């Protein structure tokens, strides 16, 4: 379960960091995204990544159910 104490600022930071990471076009799963963006913020973990990307990021990210990975939408890459 995702920590209810996660602030809106932290969630927005996680969303921005995931978008920066996925801008290279390589699909990644939530565990990889958490590991690669948690260098300064140890609190970022897989369930939080999944929660933020599916809620706040629902128009920015596409989830591939066959490979369990996220990638940026075409619109997110362009703008």
N, C-alpha and C positions, 0 to 999 in steps of 0.2 A: 504494500500500500504506500502511496506517496505521502510524504510528510505534509501535514496541513499547515505547518509553520513556514513553509516556503513562501517568501515574499514575492510580490508582483515584480519587483526589481530583479530578483534572482531568476525568475521565470523568463523575463524578457532578455536577460543576459544569456541564459541557456539557449533561447531561441536564436539570438543573433550569432552566437558562437557555432551552433549547429549549421546555420545557413552559410557562414564563412567556410566551415570545414567541407560542406557538401558542394561548394561552388566549383570544386575541381571536376565535378561530374561523376565521381566514383561513388556508387551506392555503398552505404555503410549501415550496419545494424546498430541498435541502441547501445549495446555494450561498447562497441568501437567508438561511437560518438562520445559517450561518457568518458572513456579512458583518454581520448585525444584532446578533450576540452577541459579536463579537470586539473590541469597542472597547478593552477593557483587556487582552485576551489574544490577541495576534496569532497564536498557534499554532493556534487553532481554524480548521479548514479543511474543505472539503467531504467528503473521504473519512472523516475522523474523525467528522463529524456523521452520515453514513450508518452507520458502524460502531456508534456508540454508540446511535443510535435503533433500529437493528434488533436489537441484542443486549440491552443493559440496558433499553431502552425498548420491548421487543416487546409488552408489555401496556398501554403508555401511549399509543402512537402507531399510527396506521393509515397505511399507505403506499398511495397511489393510483398504480398502475402506468400508467394512461392519461395522467395529468398529471405524473407523477414528483414528487408533492408529499406532504408529511406533514401530518397533522392529529391533534389529540388524540382519544382514544377518549371515548365518553360517560362512562365510569366515571372517567376522569382529570379531566374537567371538573367532575364532581360532588364528587370527594373530594380 
